[in-house]
């Protein structure tokens, strides 16, 4: 004989109602800042090697040349100021001389115009007498 297996049908289970949880009020926390070791520059990385010597010499030479440029700039500024004072004095003197020459030329022009008028009048009188 064969046994028949009876399958039991299960009734669908009721879903449990999920309770909504209330949100907790929390303050945001900043993560702890972990300080990374400072990065070494090129000179600091090479400071103990023989390669650093030319870099140090070049750096000192560059700094010395900058200092020399500052000294040269100050000296040029002093000389420019002295030149500017002299040039201003010469320009004022030149203007005075130019004004004097301009006055002399004006006087000379007035004299020439007067003589021209005199000569012109004499020529007119001569032609009137001859006519």
mmCIF file of the C-alpha atoms, coordinates in Angstrom:
data_MODEL
# 
_entry.id   MODEL 
# 
loop_
_atom_site.group_PDB 
_atom_site.id 
_atom_site.type_symbol 
_atom_site.label_atom_id 
_atom_site.label_alt_id 
_atom_site.label_comp_id 
_atom_site.label_asym_id 
_atom_site.label_entity_id 
_atom_site.label_seq_id 
_atom_site.pdbx_PDB_ins_code 
_atom_site.Cartn_x 
_atom_site.Cartn_y 
_atom_site.Cartn_z 
_atom_site.occupancy 
_atom_site.B_iso_or_equiv 
_atom_site.pdbx_formal_charge 
_atom_site.auth_seq_id 
_atom_site.auth_comp_id 
_atom_site.auth_asym_id 
_atom_site.auth_atom_id 
_atom_site.pdbx_PDB_model_num 
ATOM 1   C CA . UNK A 1 1   ? 0.000  0.000   0.000   1.00 0.00 ? 1   UNK A CA 1 
ATOM 2   C CA . UNK A 1 2   ? 1.020  3.319   -0.724  1.00 0.00 ? 2   UNK A CA 1 
ATOM 3   C CA . UNK A 1 3   ? 0.748  6.049   1.640   1.00 0.00 ? 3   UNK A CA 1 
ATOM 4   C CA . UNK A 1 4   ? -0.497 9.237   0.436   1.00 0.00 ? 4   UNK A CA 1 
ATOM 5   C CA . UNK A 1 5   ? 1.127  12.244  1.792   1.00 0.00 ? 5   UNK A CA 1 
ATOM 6   C CA . UNK A 1 6   ? -1.163 14.877  2.741   1.00 0.00 ? 6   UNK A CA 1 
ATOM 7   C CA . UNK A 1 7   ? 0.165  18.300  2.145   1.00 0.00 ? 7   UNK A CA 1 
ATOM 8   C CA . UNK A 1 8   ? -0.940 20.899  4.437   1.00 0.00 ? 8   UNK A CA 1 
ATOM 9   C CA . UNK A 1 9   ? -1.590 24.245  3.068   1.00 0.00 ? 9   UNK A CA 1 
ATOM 10  C CA . UNK A 1 10  ? -0.419 26.955  5.244   1.00 0.00 ? 10  UNK A CA 1 
ATOM 11  C CA . UNK A 1 11  ? -2.393 30.047  5.602   1.00 0.00 ? 11  UNK A CA 1 
ATOM 12  C CA . UNK A 1 12  ? -0.514 33.195  4.714   1.00 0.00 ? 12  UNK A CA 1 
ATOM 13  C CA . UNK A 1 13  ? 0.964  34.772  7.786   1.00 0.00 ? 13  UNK A CA 1 
ATOM 14  C CA . UNK A 1 14  ? -0.106 38.221  8.709   1.00 0.00 ? 14  UNK A CA 1 
ATOM 15  C CA . UNK A 1 15  ? 2.563  40.801  8.303   1.00 0.00 ? 15  UNK A CA 1 
ATOM 16  C CA . UNK A 1 16  ? 3.579  42.386  11.492  1.00 0.00 ? 16  UNK A CA 1 
ATOM 17  C CA . UNK A 1 17  ? 3.032  46.099  11.507  1.00 0.00 ? 17  UNK A CA 1 
ATOM 18  C CA . UNK A 1 18  ? 6.343  47.841  11.817  1.00 0.00 ? 18  UNK A CA 1 
ATOM 19  C CA . UNK A 1 19  ? 6.465  50.532  14.382  1.00 0.00 ? 19  UNK A CA 1 
ATOM 20  C CA . UNK A 1 20  ? 8.064  53.690  13.154  1.00 0.00 ? 20  UNK A CA 1 
ATOM 21  C CA . UNK A 1 21  ? 10.903 54.653  15.352  1.00 0.00 ? 21  UNK A CA 1 
ATOM 22  C CA . UNK A 1 22  ? 11.283 58.272  16.226  1.00 0.00 ? 22  UNK A CA 1 
ATOM 23  C CA . UNK A 1 23  ? 14.501 59.864  15.069  1.00 0.00 ? 23  UNK A CA 1 
ATOM 24  C CA . UNK A 1 24  ? 16.954 60.564  17.787  1.00 0.00 ? 24  UNK A CA 1 
ATOM 25  C CA . UNK A 1 25  ? 18.339 64.032  17.974  1.00 0.00 ? 25  UNK A CA 1 
ATOM 26  C CA . UNK A 1 26  ? 22.063 63.768  17.862  1.00 0.00 ? 26  UNK A CA 1 
ATOM 27  C CA . UNK A 1 27  ? 24.697 66.346  17.215  1.00 0.00 ? 27  UNK A CA 1 
ATOM 28  C CA . UNK A 1 28  ? 27.116 65.679  14.435  1.00 0.00 ? 28  UNK A CA 1 
ATOM 29  C CA . UNK A 1 29  ? 30.542 64.990  15.696  1.00 0.00 ? 29  UNK A CA 1 
ATOM 30  C CA . UNK A 1 30  ? 33.560 66.047  13.802  1.00 0.00 ? 30  UNK A CA 1 
ATOM 31  C CA . UNK A 1 31  ? 36.016 63.286  13.216  1.00 0.00 ? 31  UNK A CA 1 
ATOM 32  C CA . UNK A 1 32  ? 39.230 63.734  15.073  1.00 0.00 ? 32  UNK A CA 1 
ATOM 33  C CA . UNK A 1 33  ? 41.803 65.393  12.945  1.00 0.00 ? 33  UNK A CA 1 
ATOM 34  C CA . UNK A 1 34  ? 44.867 63.290  12.691  1.00 0.00 ? 34  UNK A CA 1 
ATOM 35  C CA . UNK A 1 35  ? 47.841 65.469  12.005  1.00 0.00 ? 35  UNK A CA 1 
ATOM 36  C CA . UNK A 1 36  ? 49.867 64.138  9.165   1.00 0.00 ? 36  UNK A CA 1 
ATOM 37  C CA . UNK A 1 37  ? 53.570 64.677  9.452   1.00 0.00 ? 37  UNK A CA 1 
ATOM 38  C CA . UNK A 1 38  ? 54.573 67.812  7.560   1.00 0.00 ? 38  UNK A CA 1 
ATOM 39  C CA . UNK A 1 39  ? 55.761 67.172  4.056   1.00 0.00 ? 39  UNK A CA 1 
ATOM 40  C CA . UNK A 1 40  ? 59.392 67.829  3.533   1.00 0.00 ? 40  UNK A CA 1 
ATOM 41  C CA . UNK A 1 41  ? 60.436 70.195  0.802   1.00 0.00 ? 41  UNK A CA 1 
ATOM 42  C CA . UNK A 1 42  ? 63.015 69.329  -1.781  1.00 0.00 ? 42  UNK A CA 1 
ATOM 43  C CA . UNK A 1 43  ? 65.816 70.997  0.163   1.00 0.00 ? 43  UNK A CA 1 
ATOM 44  C CA . UNK A 1 44  ? 64.811 69.281  3.402   1.00 0.00 ? 44  UNK A CA 1 
ATOM 45  C CA . UNK A 1 45  ? 64.764 65.881  1.715   1.00 0.00 ? 45  UNK A CA 1 
ATOM 46  C CA . UNK A 1 46  ? 68.187 66.422  0.225   1.00 0.00 ? 46  UNK A CA 1 
ATOM 47  C CA . UNK A 1 47  ? 69.667 68.282  3.208   1.00 0.00 ? 47  UNK A CA 1 
ATOM 48  C CA . UNK A 1 48  ? 71.838 65.419  4.319   1.00 0.00 ? 48  UNK A CA 1 
ATOM 49  C CA . UNK A 1 49  ? 72.953 64.310  0.855   1.00 0.00 ? 49  UNK A CA 1 
ATOM 50  C CA . UNK A 1 50  ? 75.907 65.635  -1.125  1.00 0.00 ? 50  UNK A CA 1 
ATOM 51  C CA . UNK A 1 51  ? 73.478 66.841  -3.777  1.00 0.00 ? 51  UNK A CA 1 
ATOM 52  C CA . UNK A 1 52  ? 72.316 69.559  -1.348  1.00 0.00 ? 52  UNK A CA 1 
ATOM 53  C CA . UNK A 1 53  ? 75.622 71.446  -1.407  1.00 0.00 ? 53  UNK A CA 1 
ATOM 54  C CA . UNK A 1 54  ? 75.219 72.927  -4.924  1.00 0.00 ? 54  UNK A CA 1 
ATOM 55  C CA . UNK A 1 55  ? 71.615 73.862  -4.120  1.00 0.00 ? 55  UNK A CA 1 
ATOM 56  C CA . UNK A 1 56  ? 72.673 75.651  -0.935  1.00 0.00 ? 56  UNK A CA 1 
ATOM 57  C CA . UNK A 1 57  ? 75.440 77.475  -2.774  1.00 0.00 ? 57  UNK A CA 1 
ATOM 58  C CA . UNK A 1 58  ? 73.047 78.473  -5.564  1.00 0.00 ? 58  UNK A CA 1 
ATOM 59  C CA . UNK A 1 59  ? 70.499 79.677  -3.013  1.00 0.00 ? 59  UNK A CA 1 
ATOM 60  C CA . UNK A 1 60  ? 73.083 81.778  -1.159  1.00 0.00 ? 60  UNK A CA 1 
ATOM 61  C CA . UNK A 1 61  ? 74.363 83.194  -4.449  1.00 0.00 ? 61  UNK A CA 1 
ATOM 62  C CA . UNK A 1 62  ? 70.833 84.097  -5.514  1.00 0.00 ? 62  UNK A CA 1 
ATOM 63  C CA . UNK A 1 63  ? 70.123 85.800  -2.196  1.00 0.00 ? 63  UNK A CA 1 
ATOM 64  C CA . UNK A 1 64  ? 73.396 87.722  -2.404  1.00 0.00 ? 64  UNK A CA 1 
ATOM 65  C CA . UNK A 1 65  ? 72.560 88.882  -5.922  1.00 0.00 ? 65  UNK A CA 1 
ATOM 66  C CA . UNK A 1 66  ? 69.155 90.084  -4.715  1.00 0.00 ? 66  UNK A CA 1 
ATOM 67  C CA . UNK A 1 67  ? 70.857 92.070  -1.965  1.00 0.00 ? 67  UNK A CA 1 
ATOM 68  C CA . UNK A 1 68  ? 73.261 93.550  -4.499  1.00 0.00 ? 68  UNK A CA 1 
ATOM 69  C CA . UNK A 1 69  ? 70.364 94.525  -6.751  1.00 0.00 ? 69  UNK A CA 1 
ATOM 70  C CA . UNK A 1 70  ? 68.727 96.362  -3.842  1.00 0.00 ? 70  UNK A CA 1 
ATOM 71  C CA . UNK A 1 71  ? 71.925 98.299  -3.164  1.00 0.00 ? 71  UNK A CA 1 
ATOM 72  C CA . UNK A 1 72  ? 72.269 99.132  -6.874  1.00 0.00 ? 72  UNK A CA 1 
ATOM 73  C CA . UNK A 1 73  ? 68.630 100.234 -7.050  1.00 0.00 ? 73  UNK A CA 1 
ATOM 74  C CA . UNK A 1 74  ? 69.071 102.572 -4.081  1.00 0.00 ? 74  UNK A CA 1 
ATOM 75  C CA . UNK A 1 75  ? 72.209 104.069 -5.627  1.00 0.00 ? 75  UNK A CA 1 
ATOM 76  C CA . UNK A 1 76  ? 70.444 104.566 -8.967  1.00 0.00 ? 76  UNK A CA 1 
ATOM 77  C CA . UNK A 1 77  ? 67.539 106.239 -7.185  1.00 0.00 ? 77  UNK A CA 1 
ATOM 78  C CA . UNK A 1 78  ? 69.917 108.663 -5.455  1.00 0.00 ? 78  UNK A CA 1 
ATOM 79  C CA . UNK A 1 79  ? 71.641 109.515 -8.718  1.00 0.00 ? 79  UNK A CA 1 
ATOM 80  C CA . UNK A 1 80  ? 68.342 109.920 -10.520 1.00 0.00 ? 80  UNK A CA 1 
ATOM 81  C CA . UNK A 1 81  ? 67.091 112.314 -7.841  1.00 0.00 ? 81  UNK A CA 1 
ATOM 82  C CA . UNK A 1 82  ? 70.296 114.384 -8.162  1.00 0.00 ? 82  UNK A CA 1 
ATOM 83  C CA . UNK A 1 83  ? 69.982 114.389 -11.963 1.00 0.00 ? 83  UNK A CA 1 
ATOM 84  C CA . UNK A 1 84  ? 66.323 115.391 -11.714 1.00 0.00 ? 84  UNK A CA 1 
ATOM 85  C CA . UNK A 1 85  ? 67.186 118.365 -9.495  1.00 0.00 ? 85  UNK A CA 1 
ATOM 86  C CA . UNK A 1 86  ? 69.923 119.507 -11.884 1.00 0.00 ? 86  UNK A CA 1 
ATOM 87  C CA . UNK A 1 87  ? 67.710 118.995 -14.924 1.00 0.00 ? 87  UNK A CA 1 
ATOM 88  C CA . UNK A 1 88  ? 64.904 121.017 -13.342 1.00 0.00 ? 88  UNK A CA 1 
ATOM 89  C CA . UNK A 1 89  ? 67.330 123.852 -12.589 1.00 0.00 ? 89  UNK A CA 1 
ATOM 90  C CA . UNK A 1 90  ? 68.722 123.735 -16.150 1.00 0.00 ? 90  UNK A CA 1 
ATOM 91  C CA . UNK A 1 91  ? 65.202 123.656 -17.603 1.00 0.00 ? 91  UNK A CA 1 
ATOM 92  C CA . UNK A 1 92  ? 64.208 126.763 -15.637 1.00 0.00 ? 92  UNK A CA 1 
ATOM 93  C CA . UNK A 1 93  ? 67.389 128.540 -16.724 1.00 0.00 ? 93  UNK A CA 1 
ATOM 94  C CA . UNK A 1 94  ? 66.780 127.455 -20.322 1.00 0.00 ? 94  UNK A CA 1 
ATOM 95  C CA . UNK A 1 95  ? 63.251 128.842 -20.225 1.00 0.00 ? 95  UNK A CA 1 
ATOM 96  C CA . UNK A 1 96  ? 64.588 132.178 -19.001 1.00 0.00 ? 96  UNK A CA 1 
ATOM 97  C CA . UNK A 1 97  ? 67.179 132.276 -21.804 1.00 0.00 ? 97  UNK A CA 1 
ATOM 98  C CA . UNK A 1 98  ? 64.549 131.277 -24.350 1.00 0.00 ? 98  UNK A CA 1 
ATOM 99  C CA . UNK A 1 99  ? 62.209 134.024 -23.115 1.00 0.00 ? 99  UNK A CA 1 
ATOM 100 C CA . UNK A 1 100 ? 65.033 136.564 -23.406 1.00 0.00 ? 100 UNK A CA 1 
ATOM 101 C CA . UNK A 1 101 ? 65.814 135.471 -26.964 1.00 0.00 ? 101 UNK A CA 1 
ATOM 102 C CA . UNK A 1 102 ? 62.151 135.515 -27.833 1.00 0.00 ? 102 UNK A CA 1 
ATOM 103 C CA . UNK A 1 103 ? 61.908 139.112 -26.577 1.00 0.00 ? 103 UNK A CA 1 
ATOM 104 C CA . UNK A 1 104 ? 64.992 140.079 -28.596 1.00 0.00 ? 104 UNK A CA 1 
ATOM 105 C CA . UNK A 1 105 ? 63.557 138.494 -31.739 1.00 0.00 ? 105 UNK A CA 1 
ATOM 106 C CA . UNK A 1 106 ? 60.274 140.335 -31.206 1.00 0.00 ? 106 UNK A CA 1 
ATOM 107 C CA . UNK A 1 107 ? 62.158 143.613 -30.809 1.00 0.00 ? 107 UNK A CA 1 
ATOM 108 C CA . UNK A 1 108 ? 64.200 142.892 -33.932 1.00 0.00 ? 108 UNK A CA 1 
ATOM 109 C CA . UNK A 1 109 ? 61.055 142.040 -35.891 1.00 0.00 ? 109 UNK A CA 1 
ATOM 110 C CA . UNK A 1 110 ? 59.421 145.276 -34.766 1.00 0.00 ? 110 UNK A CA 1 
ATOM 111 C CA . UNK A 1 111 ? 62.533 147.202 -35.877 1.00 0.00 ? 111 UNK A CA 1 
ATOM 112 C CA . UNK A 1 112 ? 62.546 145.490 -39.285 1.00 0.00 ? 112 UNK A CA 1 
ATOM 113 C CA . UNK A 1 113 ? 58.837 146.187 -39.785 1.00 0.00 ? 113 UNK A CA 1 
ATOM 114 C CA . UNK A 1 114 ? 59.335 149.857 -38.855 1.00 0.00 ? 114 UNK A CA 1 
ATOM 115 C CA . UNK A 1 115 ? 62.265 150.202 -41.277 1.00 0.00 ? 115 UNK A CA 1 
ATOM 116 C CA . UNK A 1 116 ? 60.259 148.451 -43.997 1.00 0.00 ? 116 UNK A CA 1 
ATOM 117 C CA . UNK A 1 117 ? 57.381 150.876 -43.500 1.00 0.00 ? 117 UNK A CA 1 
ATOM 118 C CA . UNK A 1 118 ? 59.779 153.862 -43.602 1.00 0.00 ? 118 UNK A CA 1 
ATOM 119 C CA . UNK A 1 119 ? 61.377 152.604 -46.795 1.00 0.00 ? 119 UNK A CA 1 
ATOM 120 C CA . UNK A 1 120 ? 58.014 151.946 -48.366 1.00 0.00 ? 120 UNK A CA 1 
ATOM 121 C CA . UNK A 1 121 ? 56.829 155.460 -47.537 1.00 0.00 ? 121 UNK A CA 1 
ATOM 122 C CA . UNK A 1 122 ? 59.996 156.958 -49.056 1.00 0.00 ? 122 UNK A CA 1 
ATOM 123 C CA . UNK A 1 123 ? 59.523 154.926 -52.229 1.00 0.00 ? 123 UNK A CA 1 
ATOM 124 C CA . UNK A 1 124 ? 55.875 156.123 -52.485 1.00 0.00 ? 124 UNK A CA 1 
ATOM 125 C CA . UNK A 1 125 ? 56.898 159.718 -51.965 1.00 0.00 ? 125 UNK A CA 1 
ATOM 126 C CA . UNK A 1 126 ? 59.594 159.378 -54.607 1.00 0.00 ? 126 UNK A CA 1 
ATOM 127 C CA . UNK A 1 127 ? 57.157 157.919 -57.149 1.00 0.00 ? 127 UNK A CA 1 
ATOM 128 C CA . UNK A 1 128 ? 54.584 160.605 -56.330 1.00 0.00 ? 128 UNK A CA 1 
ATOM 129 C CA . UNK A 1 129 ? 57.158 163.350 -56.918 1.00 0.00 ? 129 UNK A CA 1 
ATOM 130 C CA . UNK A 1 130 ? 58.281 161.749 -60.169 1.00 0.00 ? 130 UNK A CA 1 
ATOM 131 C CA . UNK A 1 131 ? 54.770 161.364 -61.490 1.00 0.00 ? 131 UNK A CA 1 
# 
